[in-house]
């Protein structure tokens, strides 16, 4: 029987480096939002150059007095509230004694 041989150090280092890069590869919501804002500002600037005029300061975000203004953090919005009936059922369960559960016991017990 062969003994345990550890992996050579370069393989371990390569694996750890790849693990670190793979963990940080995902983009957060803020990255996509900022990229979309940047693209929109570039389109506005392109149209300004094409038309040869400079309109007033353009902003993508709606003003504080706008009906489209959202005071919550765009990168971390609050969870939407559950509808009242679902909330009640999740808290108390079905009130009908004949209601079937999602996984009836008698179906899977026969396989034990």
Sine and cosine of phi, psi and omega as CSV:
sin_phi,cos_phi,sin_psi,cos_psi,sin_omega,cos_omega
0.00,0.00,0.72,-0.69,-0.01,-1.00
-0.98,0.21,0.46,-0.89,0.05,-1.00
-1.00,0.08,0.17,-0.99,0.00,-1.00
-0.96,0.27,0.80,-0.60,0.06,-1.00
-0.90,-0.44,0.88,-0.47,0.03,-1.00
-0.94,0.35,0.40,-0.91,0.05,-1.00
-0.92,0.38,0.53,-0.85,0.07,-1.00
-0.89,0.46,0.50,-0.87,-0.06,-1.00
-0.84,0.55,-0.66,0.75,0.01,-1.00
-0.87,0.49,-0.58,0.82,0.03,-1.00
-0.92,0.40,-0.65,0.76,0.00,-1.00
-0.91,0.41,-0.68,0.73,0.00,-1.00
-0.90,0.43,-0.69,0.72,0.03,-1.00
-0.87,0.49,-0.68,0.73,0.01,-1.00
-0.88,0.47,-0.69,0.72,-0.01,-1.00
-0.92,0.40,-0.63,0.78,0.03,-1.00
-0.90,0.43,-0.70,0.71,0.03,-1.00
-0.89,0.45,-0.60,0.80,0.03,-1.00
-0.90,0.43,-0.66,0.75,0.01,-1.00
-0.91,0.42,-0.69,0.72,0.00,-1.00
-0.93,0.36,-0.60,0.80,0.01,-1.00
-0.93,0.37,-0.56,0.83,0.02,-1.00
-0.93,0.35,-0.51,0.86,-0.01,-1.00
-0.99,-0.15,0.18,0.98,-0.09,-1.00
-0.98,0.22,-0.41,0.91,-0.04,-1.00
-0.96,0.28,0.54,-0.84,0.02,-1.00
-0.98,-0.18,0.59,-0.80,0.02,-1.00
-1.00,0.09,0.21,-0.98,0.01,-1.00
-0.86,0.51,-0.59,0.81,-0.03,-1.00
-0.91,0.42,-0.54,0.84,0.00,-1.00
-0.91,0.42,-0.72,0.70,0.00,-1.00
-0.91,0.41,-0.64,0.77,0.01,-1.00
-0.90,0.43,-0.70,0.71,0.00,-1.00
-0.92,0.40,-0.58,0.81,0.04,-1.00
-0.92,0.39,-0.65,0.76,0.04,-1.00
-0.91,0.41,-0.66,0.75,0.06,-1.00
-0.88,0.48,-0.68,0.73,0.00,-1.00
-0.89,0.46,-0.69,0.73,0.03,-1.00
-0.89,0.45,-0.65,0.76,0.00,-1.00
-0.91,0.41,-0.68,0.73,0.03,-1.00
-0.90,0.44,-0.59,0.81,0.05,-1.00
-0.91,0.41,-0.63,0.77,0.05,-1.00
-0.90,0.43,-0.65,0.76,0.04,-1.00
-0.89,0.45,-0.69,0.72,0.01,-1.00
-0.90,0.43,-0.62,0.79,0.03,-1.00
-0.90,0.44,-0.67,0.74,0.03,-1.00
-0.93,0.38,-0.59,0.81,0.06,-1.00
-0.88,0.48,-0.68,0.73,0.01,-1.00
-0.93,0.37,-0.62,0.78,-0.03,-1.00
-0.92,0.38,-0.64,0.77,-0.02,-1.00
-0.99,0.14,-0.30,0.96,0.01,-1.00
0.96,0.28,0.36,0.93,0.03,-1.00
-0.70,-0.71,0.41,-0.91,-0.02,-1.00
-0.90,-0.43,0.98,-0.18,0.05,-1.00
-0.94,0.35,0.09,-1.00,0.04,-1.00
-0.84,0.54,0.13,-0.99,-0.02,-1.00
-0.81,0.58,0.85,-0.53,0.04,-1.00
-1.00,-0.06,0.71,-0.71,0.08,-1.00
-0.78,-0.63,0.66,-0.75,0.05,-1.00
-0.98,0.17,-0.65,0.76,0.00,-1.00
-0.96,0.30,0.71,-0.71,0.02,-1.00
-0.93,0.37,0.49,-0.87,0.01,-1.00
-0.92,0.39,0.19,-0.98,-0.03,-1.00
-0.90,0.43,-0.55,0.84,-0.04,-1.00
-1.00,0.04,0.05,1.00,-0.02,-1.00
-0.99,0.17,0.51,-0.86,0.06,-1.00
-0.95,0.30,-0.28,0.96,0.03,-1.00
-1.00,0.02,-0.04,1.00,-0.03,-1.00
-0.93,0.37,0.70,-0.71,0.06,-1.00
-0.86,-0.51,0.90,-0.44,-0.10,-0.99
-0.98,0.20,-0.15,0.99,-0.01,-1.00
-0.98,0.19,0.28,-0.96,0.02,-1.00
-0.93,0.37,0.84,-0.54,-0.05,-1.00
-0.93,0.38,-0.37,0.93,-0.02,-1.00
-1.00,0.03,-0.36,0.93,0.00,-1.00
-0.67,-0.74,0.96,0.28,-0.03,-1.00
-0.95,0.31,0.40,-0.92,0.00,-1.00
-0.95,0.33,0.39,-0.92,0.06,-1.00
-0.93,0.36,0.65,-0.76,0.06,-1.00
-0.94,0.33,0.51,-0.86,0.00,-1.00
-0.97,0.25,0.54,-0.84,0.03,-1.00
-0.97,0.23,0.46,-0.89,0.05,-1.00
-0.94,0.34,0.45,-0.89,-0.14,-0.99
-0.87,0.50,-0.62,0.79,-0.05,-1.00
-0.93,0.37,-0.70,0.71,0.03,-1.00
-0.89,0.45,-0.64,0.77,0.01,-1.00
-0.88,0.47,-0.68,0.73,0.01,-1.00
-0.91,0.41,-0.66,0.75,0.01,-1.00
-0.93,0.38,-0.60,0.80,0.03,-1.00
-0.93,0.37,-0.51,0.86,-0.02,-1.00
-0.99,0.17,-0.68,0.74,-0.13,-0.99
-0.94,-0.34,-0.40,0.92,-0.10,-1.00
1.00,0.04,0.12,-0.99,-0.02,-1.00
-0.93,0.37,0.59,-0.81,-0.02,-1.00
-1.00,0.03,-0.31,0.95,-0.02,-1.00
-0.98,0.20,0.85,-0.53,-0.02,-1.00
-0.92,0.38,-0.35,0.94,0.02,-1.00
-1.00,0.01,0.01,1.00,-0.02,-1.00
-0.92,0.39,0.68,-0.74,0.00,-1.00
-1.00,0.10,0.64,-0.77,0.08,-1.00
-0.98,0.20,0.17,-0.99,-0.03,-1.00
-0.92,0.40,-0.58,0.82,0.01,-1.00
-0.76,-0.66,1.00,-0.02,-0.02,-1.00
-0.87,0.49,0.66,-0.75,-0.07,-1.00
-0.92,0.40,-0.64,0.77,-0.11,-0.99
-0.91,0.40,-0.36,0.93,0.00,-1.00
-0.97,0.25,-0.68,0.74,-0.08,-1.00
-1.00,-0.07,-0.29,0.96,-0.01,-1.00
-0.92,0.39,-0.49,0.87,-0.04,-1.00
-0.94,0.34,-0.26,0.97,0.00,-1.00
-1.00,-0.02,-0.11,0.99,-0.03,-1.00
-0.98,0.20,0.00,0.00,0.00,0.00
